[in-house]
């Protein structure tokens, strides 16, 4: 869908109209006054938050003295495309209103900074990793739908000429935590390697040796715009917390935390080497490893301390869902807290189920 989603068309309009206004020597307030608009309307247009009619576009281009016919035709086409439904409208059953608001902002950002202390962030998920991560919270069908939503989010946002610069920082634990089978983890790590080839994407890892750091309190995302005053913060959680531009001190505090963590993280080349080494370890775990063991065969973060043989359920062809080999453990008895008989969280009503699914869409971003 490159260039076809309304959010992509709004990004195109945003960039071109901002540039045209600056060339015309007008501030946002001056332009809004001459167009007889509210300043907030012009800001929303220039941030890519709203669609733009061709009539309004023509008024702006006339004010900015844009006369190039090809430019006018291209922007008029973008304006028509900006008025369609955004890609996430097809996922309203699993996208909460707050997360939909976030997605609209994300689509128009010029930079995105993402931190997660113990999981790979959603914008870097393979579809199977996302599914395995989600299915302990909901049914298989619901998990697949949310995973599909994440795939479309990636396709809409990343890999285009006008895509934002995205910086990921993740804790080293995220690379060792088994989400699904060893083969799924190997493919997820390979995806990190491939994603890092994109000039607009950088992935850094805070090593265990960094000790305590500012990000241990939880994950978050910072959205940057051409105007620094427009920055936004989304704090991770089941319900999510979109911090408005009216709280610049909190946004600035999280921004400083992120910058500090970048300094503590492994450089890009060292992070890539770590991804490659662990991908090979997971590959060996999937096929049995040399001599029947591998550094990951015990399921622990570090190498095995003895020559115990590799458990059967570390093999790709023997990998079983959570319920098959954990649910019958005494610790998971019917009287103890934990998954229900279906292995999924079961809210009390269909209404609460819908709210719960919508909350999952923005969790584990």
C-alpha positions as a printed NumPy array, in Angstrom:
array([[  0.   ,   0.   ,   0.   ],
       [  2.926,   2.475,  -0.44 ],
       [  1.57 ,   5.973,  -0.852],
       [ -2.038,   4.767,  -0.99 ],
       [ -3.153,   5.164,   2.611],
       [ -4.766,   8.482,   3.608],
       [ -2.141,   8.927,   6.317],
       [  0.596,   8.711,   3.671],
       [ -1.192,  11.308,   1.518],
       [ -1.525,  13.58 ,   4.537],
       [  2.21 ,  13.272,   5.18 ],
       [  2.862,  14.33 ,   1.594],
       [  0.56 ,  17.328,   1.92 ],
       [  2.074,  18.187,   5.271],
       [  5.622,  18.353,   3.931],
       [  4.793,  20.281,   0.757],
       [  2.436,  22.793,   2.344],
       [  4.784,  23.582,   5.198],
       [  7.584,  24.178,   2.701],
       [  5.39 ,  26.374,   0.502],
       [  4.298,  28.507,   3.442],
       [  7.883,  29.028,   4.603],
       [  8.974,  29.992,   1.061],
       [  6.09 ,  32.484,   0.98 ],
       [  7.47 ,  34.028,   4.18 ],
       [  4.353,  33.468,   6.263],
       [  3.94 ,  32.223,   9.81 ],
       [  1.158,  29.799,  10.635],
       [ -0.806,  32.595,  12.296],
       [ -0.429,  34.925,   9.312],
       [ -1.432,  32.228,   6.843],
       [ -4.481,  31.256,   8.904],
       [ -5.617,  34.88 ,   9.144],
       [ -5.349,  35.397,   5.379],
       [ -7.233,  32.177,   4.703],
       [ -9.866,  33.184,   7.277],
       [ -9.213,  29.937,   9.149],
       [ -8.558,  29.259,  12.779],
       [ -4.875,  28.76 ,  13.491],
       [ -5.655,  25.326,  14.948],
       [ -7.126,  24.206,  11.602],
       [ -3.961,  25.152,   9.755],
       [ -1.823,  23.422,  12.379],
       [ -3.851,  20.207,  12.063],
       [ -3.468,  20.294,   8.276],
       [  0.274,  20.895,   8.502],
       [  0.633,  18.111,  11.07 ],
       [ -1.15 ,  15.682,   8.776],
       [ -3.844,  15.07 ,  11.381],
       [ -6.839,  15.82 ,   9.153],
       [ -7.879,  15.462,   5.54 ],
       [ -7.892,  18.444,   3.192],
       [-10.458,  19.32 ,   0.56 ],
       [ -9.264,  20.304,  -2.915],
       [-10.987,  23.687,  -2.46 ],
       [ -9.018,  24.411,   0.727],
       [ -5.836,  23.192,  -0.951],
       [ -6.332,  25.557,  -3.876],
       [ -6.836,  28.47 ,  -1.473],
       [ -3.566,  27.623,   0.28 ],
       [ -1.605,  27.239,  -2.95 ],
       [ -2.974,  30.549,  -4.259],
       [ -1.922,  32.295,  -1.046],
       [  1.537,  30.732,  -1.229],
       [  1.807,  31.66 ,  -4.935],
       [  2.408,  28.081,  -6.065],
       [  1.881,  28.055,  -9.836],
       [  3.635,  24.89 , -11.043],
       [  0.861,  22.868, -12.713],
       [  2.429,  19.487, -11.979],
       [  2.869,  20.342,  -8.309],
       [ -0.744,  21.523,  -8.118],
       [ -1.971,  18.331,  -9.827],
       [  0.073,  16.07 ,  -7.536],
       [ -1.081,  17.829,  -4.388],
       [ -4.694,  17.834,  -5.569],
       [ -4.491,  14.061,  -5.996],
       [ -2.999,  13.758,  -2.518],
       [ -5.801,  15.911,  -1.102],
       [ -8.407,  13.595,  -2.624],
       [ -6.579,  10.579,  -1.22 ],
       [ -6.33 ,  12.169,   2.22 ],
       [-10.114,  12.083,   2.602],
       [-10.461,   8.304,   2.575],
       [-10.562,   5.983,   5.563],
       [ -7.297,   5.291,   7.327],
       [ -6.003,   1.733,   7.253],
       [ -6.88 ,   1.13 ,  10.894],
       [-10.603,   1.81 ,  10.288],
       [-10.896,  -1.868,   9.298],
       [ -9.675,  -2.823,  12.78 ],
       [-12.036,  -0.754,  14.92 ],
       [-12.992,  -3.892,  16.833],
       [ -9.426,  -4.219,  18.161],
       [ -8.249,  -0.584,  18.104],
       [ -9.278,   1.564,  21.046],
       [-10.22 ,   5.236,  20.414],
       [ -7.108,   6.334,  22.301],
       [ -4.855,   4.139,  20.19 ],
       [ -6.593,   5.315,  16.999],
       [ -5.741,   8.863,  18.055],
       [ -2.149,   7.784,  18.587],
       [ -1.996,   6.107,  15.145],
       [ -3.17 ,   9.311,  13.496],
       [ -0.378,  11.212,  15.199],
       [  2.186,   8.508,  14.427],
       [  1.324,   8.662,  10.729],
       [  2.316,  12.328,  10.538],
       [  5.431,  12.234,  12.749],
       [  8.864,  13.03 ,  11.333],
       [ 10.632,  10.953,  13.984],
       [  9.633,   8.091,  16.26 ],
       [ 11.647,   6.921,  19.263],
       [ 10.602,   3.618,  20.796],
       [ 11.828,   1.982,  23.99 ],
       [ 10.927,  -1.396,  25.46 ],
       [ 12.855,  -2.987,  28.354],
       [ 12.037,  -6.682,  27.813],
       [ 10.178,  -7.249,  24.522],
       [ 10.787,  -6.487,  20.874],
       [  8.556,  -3.48 ,  19.985],
       [  5.477,  -3.941,  17.816],
       [  6.826,  -1.981,  14.845],
       [  9.561,  -4.633,  14.577],
       [  7.394,  -7.715,  15.136],
       [  7.144, -10.523,  12.666],
       [  3.524, -11.598,  12.388],
       [  4.212, -14.936,  14.076],
       [  6.071, -13.316,  16.986],
       [  3.14 , -10.944,  17.513],
       [  0.689, -13.839,  17.415],
       [  2.619, -15.891,  19.988],
       [  2.907, -12.849,  22.221],
       [ -0.827, -12.1  ,  22.087],
       [ -2.427, -15.522,  22.196],
       [ -1.848, -15.939,  25.94 ],
       [ -4.255, -13.008,  26.405],
       [ -7.023, -13.886,  23.951],
       [ -8.285, -16.496,  21.508],
       [ -6.237, -17.64 ,  18.51 ],
       [ -8.576, -15.811,  16.126],
       [ -8.349, -12.567,  18.079],
       [ -4.575, -12.849,  18.383],
       [ -4.243, -13.33 ,  14.62 ],
       [ -6.413, -10.297,  13.961],
       [ -4.341,  -8.02 ,  16.183],
       [ -1.144,  -9.445,  14.664],
       [ -2.532,  -8.639,  11.21 ],
       [ -3.294,  -5.109,  12.379],
       [  0.343,  -4.718,  13.444],
       [  1.552,  -5.971,  10.068],
       [ -0.571,  -3.382,   8.265],
       [  0.653,  -0.695,  10.627],
       [  4.231,  -1.501,   9.63 ],
       [  3.391,  -1.518,   5.924],
       [  1.668,   1.848,   6.17 ],
       [  4.362,   3.563,   8.197],
       [  7.731,   2.092,   7.23 ],
       [  9.674,   1.648,   4.025],
       [  8.394,   4.694,   2.086],
       [ 10.445,   7.683,   0.852],
       [  8.588,   9.934,   3.308],
       [  8.66 ,   7.506,   6.232],
       [  9.709,   8.963,   9.599],
       [ 13.103,   8.305,  11.127],
       [ 12.567,   5.538,  13.692],
       [ 14.977,   4.782,  16.536],
       [ 14.439,   1.677,  18.645],
       [ 16.116,   1.01 ,  21.969],
       [ 15.405,  -2.311,  23.65 ],
       [ 16.741,  -4.103,  26.661],
       [ 18.98 ,  -7.1  ,  25.998],
       [ 16.439,  -9.339,  27.748],
       [ 14.102,  -8.892,  24.768],
       [ 16.493, -10.908,  22.623],
       [ 16.582, -13.91 ,  24.957],
       [ 12.935, -14.197,  25.973],
       [ 11.414, -17.137,  24.086],
       [  8.248, -15.936,  22.363],
       [  7.083, -19.021,  20.479],
       [  9.54 , -21.601,  19.224],
       [ 13.3  , -21.234,  18.627],
       [ 12.577, -21.047,  14.883],
       [ 10.163, -18.156,  15.432],
       [ 12.785, -16.372,  17.516],
       [ 15.449, -16.972,  14.845],
       [ 13.196, -15.423,  12.183],
       [ 12.37 , -12.506,  14.482],
       [ 16.062, -11.808,  15.062],
       [ 16.739, -12.049,  11.336],
       [ 13.955,  -9.501,  10.851],
       [ 15.811,  -7.123,  13.192],
       [ 18.938,  -7.568,  11.072],
       [ 16.999,  -6.886,   7.87 ],
       [ 15.16 ,  -3.882,   9.333],
       [ 18.473,  -2.353,  10.379],
       [ 19.484,  -2.169,   6.705],
       [ 16.926,   0.616,   6.207],
       [ 18.635,   3.996,   6.558],
       [ 15.532,   5.365,   8.301],
       [ 15.639,   2.703,  11.032],
       [ 18.198,   2.275,  13.813],
       [ 18.08 ,  -0.416,  16.488],
       [ 20.141,  -0.221,  19.674],
       [ 20.344,  -2.594,  22.628],
       [ 20.998,  -1.739,  26.274],
       [ 23.199,  -4.605,  27.526],
       [ 22.74 ,  -6.329,  30.863],
       [ 26.086,  -4.829,  31.87 ],
       [ 24.544,  -1.327,  31.79 ],
       [ 22.869,  -2.167,  35.098],
       [ 20.119,   0.156,  36.311],
       [ 18.883,   2.657,  33.747],
       [ 16.008,   5.113,  33.324],
       [ 13.943,   2.779,  31.153],
       [ 13.41 ,   0.07 ,  33.747],
       [ 10.141,   1.7  ,  34.802],
       [  8.466,   0.776,  31.51 ],
       [  8.183,   1.204,  27.766],
       [  7.206,   4.354,  25.894],
       [  7.176,   6.042,  22.486],
       [  8.105,   9.623,  21.619],
       [  6.754,  11.226,  18.447],
       [  8.679,  14.137,  16.955],
       [  7.461,  16.737,  14.475],
       [  9.045,  19.585,  12.529],
       [  7.94 ,  21.901,  15.307],
       [  9.487,  20.586,  18.561],
       [  6.536,  22.046,  20.474],
       [  4.3  ,  19.453,  18.78 ],
       [  6.107,  16.454,  20.341],
       [  3.952,  13.7  ,  21.85 ],
       [  4.522,  10.877,  24.333],
       [  2.721,   7.524,  24.429],
       [  3.347,   5.562,  27.609],
       [  2.977,   1.806,  27.245],
       [  0.24 ,  -0.027,  29.082],
       [ -2.932,  -2.051,  28.649],
       [ -4.928,   1.133,  28.175],
       [ -2.121,   3.332,  26.903],
       [ -1.516,   6.927,  27.946],
       [ -1.281,   9.553,  25.231],
       [  0.384,  12.606,  26.773],
       [ -0.781,  15.823,  25.232],
       [  1.349,  18.708,  24.091],
       [  0.123,  20.502,  27.195],
       [  2.615,  18.585,  29.354],
       [  5.968,  19.559,  27.807],
       [  7.911,  18.953,  31.031],
       [  6.962,  15.271,  31.126],
       [  7.693,  14.86 ,  27.43 ],
       [ 11.071,  16.539,  27.875],
       [ 11.878,  14.257,  30.835],
       [ 11.179,  11.119,  28.802],
       [ 13.169,  12.553,  25.905],
       [ 16.196,  13.038,  28.158],
       [ 15.787,   9.477,  29.459],
       [ 15.77 ,   8.162,  25.891],
       [ 18.873,  10.12 ,  24.916],
       [ 20.698,   8.835,  27.99 ],
       [ 19.73 ,   5.239,  27.204],
       [ 21.022,   5.66 ,  23.654],
       [ 24.403,   6.531,  25.14 ],
       [ 24.297,   3.392,  27.306],
       [ 23.284,   1.137,  24.409],
       [ 25.49 ,  -0.983,  22.189],
       [ 26.428,   0.756,  18.916],
       [ 24.582,  -0.385,  15.809],
       [ 27.335,  -2.712,  14.564],
       [ 27.646,  -4.418,  17.961],
       [ 23.869,  -4.788,  18.21 ],
       [ 23.81 ,  -6.414,  14.773],
       [ 26.565,  -8.834,  15.79 ],
       [ 24.523,  -9.767,  18.859],
       [ 21.424, -10.368,  16.693],
       [ 23.43 , -12.588,  14.351],
       [ 24.961, -14.627,  17.164],
       [ 21.642, -15.199,  18.898],
       [ 19.892, -16.013,  15.619],
       [ 22.452, -18.761,  15.096],
       [ 21.937, -20.009,  18.659],
       [ 18.192, -20.193,  18.093],
       [ 18.761, -21.957,  14.776],
       [ 20.811, -24.608,  16.57 ],
       [ 18.145, -24.908,  19.273],
       [ 15.478, -25.484,  16.607],
       [ 17.361, -28.353,  14.968],
       [ 18.906, -29.846,  18.08 ],
       [ 22.235, -28.011,  18.15 ],
       [ 25.715, -29.472,  17.814],
       [ 25.969, -32.517,  20.066],
       [ 22.311, -32.159,  21.032],
       [ 22.731, -28.95 ,  23.065],
       [ 23.006, -25.247,  22.409],
       [ 23.43 , -22.131,  24.562],
       [ 19.653, -21.701,  24.449],
       [ 18.603, -25.289,  24.947],
       [ 17.915, -24.965,  28.659],
       [ 15.5  , -22.086,  28.177],
       [ 17.551, -19.859,  30.502],
       [ 19.237, -16.568,  29.661],
       [ 22.765, -17.938,  29.956],
       [ 24.563, -21.052,  28.74 ],
       [ 23.837, -24.377,  30.463],
       [ 25.926, -25.178,  33.526],
       [ 25.842, -28.936,  32.93 ],
       [ 25.547, -31.404,  30.076],
       [ 21.858, -32.028,  30.555],
       [ 20.19 , -33.023,  27.322],
       [ 17.983, -30.598,  25.48 ],
       [ 14.278, -30.828,  26.388],
       [ 12.043, -32.226,  23.647],
       [  9.803, -29.193,  23.569],
       [ 12.748, -26.986,  22.508],
       [ 12.579, -28.703,  19.111],
       [ 10.614, -26.928,  16.392],
       [  8.588, -30.063,  15.534],
       [  7.725, -30.724,  19.175],
       [  6.945, -27.166,  20.252],
       [  3.635, -27.129,  22.046],
       [  1.282, -24.34 ,  23.186],
       [  1.493, -23.045,  26.718],
       [ -1.462, -25.078,  27.939],
       [ -0.03 , -28.479,  26.891],
       [  3.065, -28.486,  29.077],
       [  2.457, -25.812,  31.707],
       [ -1.237, -25.878,  32.561],
       [ -1.069, -29.268,  34.315],
       [  1.778, -28.194,  36.563],
       [  0.672, -28.11 ,  40.246],
       [  1.437, -24.392,  40.366],
       [ -1.263, -23.863,  37.717],
       [ -4.067, -25.641,  39.554],
       [ -7.638, -24.453,  39.247],
       [ -7.334, -22.695,  42.6  ],
       [ -4.228, -20.717,  41.707],
       [ -4.1  , -17.493,  39.663],
       [ -3.159, -17.904,  36.017],
       [ -4.668, -18.681,  32.615],
       [ -8.195, -19.97 ,  32.339],
       [ -9.031, -23.398,  30.938],
       [ -8.681, -22.027,  27.427],
       [ -5.29 , -20.447,  28.075],
       [ -6.724, -16.997,  27.359],
       [ -7.841, -14.198,  29.611],
       [-11.641, -14.225,  29.815],
       [-13.312, -10.936,  30.772],
       [-16.721, -11.202,  32.393],
       [-18.855,  -9.975,  29.482],
       [-18.773,  -9.409,  25.737],
       [-18.572,  -5.687,  26.366],
       [-15.578,  -6.036,  28.649],
       [-14.083,  -8.526,  26.167],
       [-14.278,  -5.901,  23.413],
       [-12.653,  -3.307,  25.641],
       [ -9.965,  -5.777,  26.625],
       [ -9.152,  -6.595,  22.983],
       [ -8.999,  -2.905,  22.13 ],
       [ -6.567,  -2.372,  24.989],
       [ -4.333,  -5.161,  23.658],
       [ -3.952,  -3.332,  20.342],
       [ -1.906,  -0.632,  22.027],
       [ -0.184,  -2.875,  24.559],
       [  3.235,  -4.281,  23.681],
       [  3.769,  -1.517,  21.152]])
